[in-house]
Amino acid sequence: AVALFFAFTWAELVWTENAVPRKLAALVAVYTLLSWCGAAVLGAETWRARFDPFVRFFGLFSRFAPLTALRIDGRVAIAVRPFGAGLRGSDPPSPSETAFVILVLATVGFDGIAETPTWEAVVGNALASLYALGIVQAVGYVAAGSLIKTLGLVATPLAFAAIYGTTCAAIGRIACEPTGLVMRRFVLSLVPIAIAYHLSHYLSYLLIQGQAALPLLSDPFAMGWDLLDTRGREIDIGIADMRLVWLGMVIA
């Protein structure tokens, strides 16, 4: 799941053709085939529990939710609990779960970093260095830019893990526990931060680009239909001004 989530994040943040419908559809088809084969070979429960990155991602976030499902006498009931109560447990998460949480937190952090002038300056300097080495001439500017962004995407989770591990090492010295165990004990406390990061980062994208779904619902196959009378509806970019985005980030 860690590897597949990283691959998904790379496709979202680095792949230059991720908005080409034909290629995106092909990627979805490959992932669907992979899921079917994985479930057939390993069993559906094993595939979902250990391999499917989206089941792991939404399952992780759902543990923060105030609602949970309980099975009582063969019937499913909905129970209310405090926010984050589902993140508590007697046993610390596994090392792979720890890596997954750090990856979820760090990748959305990199998405924000990649939009800053500082990152643009880093990319410019890196491209200049690659050009001097003749790499840009050999592979082209697009491929060289993707390489730099890939390195940044790899470096960000490693930097997050190093900072988190250094803090846990200090705690471990006080508590006389191994650093790895301390990292596992406290890693689920990063989940609410990751949720806030995702909410604040994708709020404007959801409110603005999400409007594009309305005309597609009326004409999903480009057949000229207008099922919901929304076919000609245009995106209103004024629905999410900077004040709304800023308040949303602070509230999150």
Beta strands, then each sheet from edge to edge (+ up, - down):
strand 1: 67-72
strand 2: 75-80
sheet 1: 1+ 2-
end
